Amino acid sequence: MKLVPLADRVVLKPIVAEETTKSGIVLPDKAKEKPQQAEVIAVGPGGIVDGKEVVMNVKVGDRVIYSKYAGTEVKLDNEEFIIVRQNDIVAKVED
């Protein structure tokens, strides 16, 4: 199956956070923070949303940081994805 976002939505695959700290301490699941960094998997076409023209500023393969509690979590083929609106993406991560 394939997720195809509509309008100004973007499908993200969260980048899993480290399970140990830099000093070597292993973190239990409850202590882990929800990841806010993700890879863009699919991008909607943009267009007119709420009466305004929306141009998509991200593309497939970009690494982004998104709002902490944004989006809809979806599990498909045993993989977890988050579907967010483009305005929930706060930054691109560039090397």
C-alpha positions as CSV (number, residue, x, y, z in Angstrom):
1,M,0.0,0.0,0.0
2,K,1.0,3.6,-0.5
3,L,0.0,6.8,1.3
4,V,-0.9,9.7,-1.0
5,P,-1.5,12.9,0.9
6,L,-4.1,15.5,-0.2
7,A,-3.9,19.3,-0.4
8,D,-1.2,20.7,1.9
9,R,-0.5,17.5,3.8
10,V,2.9,15.7,4.1
11,V,3.6,12.1,5.1
12,L,6.5,11.8,7.5
13,K,8.5,8.8,8.8
14,P,9.8,9.6,12.3
15,I,13.5,9.2,12.8
16,V,13.9,7.0,15.9
17,A,15.8,8.7,18.8
18,E,18.9,7.2,20.3
19,E,18.1,4.6,23.0
20,T,21.2,5.5,25.0
21,T,22.5,8.9,26.1
22,K,26.0,10.2,25.1
23,S,27.3,9.1,28.4
24,G,26.1,5.5,27.8
25,I,23.0,5.5,30.0
26,V,20.2,3.3,28.5
27,L,16.8,5.0,28.5
28,P,13.6,3.1,29.2
29,D,10.6,3.6,26.8
30,K,8.8,5.9,29.3
31,A,11.8,8.2,29.5
32,K,12.2,8.6,25.8
33,E,11.0,11.9,24.3
34,K,8.6,11.8,21.3
35,P,10.8,12.3,18.2
36,Q,10.3,15.5,16.4
37,Q,12.7,14.8,13.5
38,A,11.4,12.9,10.4
39,E,12.0,12.1,6.8
40,V,9.5,13.3,4.2
41,I,7.9,10.2,2.5
42,A,5.2,11.9,0.4
43,V,4.0,15.4,-0.3
44,G,0.5,16.6,-1.3
45,P,0.0,18.8,-4.4
46,G,-0.7,22.0,-2.4
47,G,-3.2,24.3,-4.2
48,I,-6.0,26.3,-2.7
49,V,-6.5,25.6,1.0
50,D,-8.9,27.7,3.1
51,G,-9.0,30.2,0.3
52,K,-5.3,30.7,0.1
53,E,-2.7,29.5,-2.4
54,V,-0.4,26.9,-0.8
55,V,3.0,26.2,-2.4
56,M,4.7,23.1,-1.1
57,N,8.2,23.9,0.3
58,V,9.3,20.4,1.1
59,K,10.0,17.4,-1.1
60,V,10.4,13.7,-0.7
61,G,13.7,12.8,1.1
62,D,13.9,16.1,3.1
63,R,14.7,15.7,6.8
64,V,12.4,18.0,8.8
65,I,11.5,19.0,12.3
66,Y,7.8,19.2,13.1
67,S,5.6,20.5,15.9
68,K,5.7,18.1,18.9
69,Y,2.0,17.2,19.0
70,A,1.1,17.7,15.4
71,G,-0.5,15.4,12.9
72,T,-2.2,12.1,12.7
73,E,-0.3,8.9,13.5
74,V,-0.9,6.0,11.1
75,K,0.5,2.5,11.1
76,L,0.7,0.8,7.6
77,D,2.5,-2.4,6.8
78,N,4.0,-2.5,10.3
79,E,5.6,0.9,9.8
80,E,4.6,4.1,11.6
81,F,4.0,7.4,9.8
82,I,2.7,10.8,10.7
83,I,0.5,12.9,8.4
84,V,0.9,16.6,9.1
85,R,-0.1,19.9,7.4
86,Q,2.9,21.7,5.9
87,N,2.5,24.5,8.4
88,D,3.2,22.0,11.2
89,I,6.7,21.6,9.8
90,V,8.9,24.1,11.5
91,A,12.3,23.6,9.8
92,K,14.3,21.6,7.3
93,V,17.5,19.9,8.5
94,E,20.4,20.4,6.1
95,D,23.9,18.9,6.4
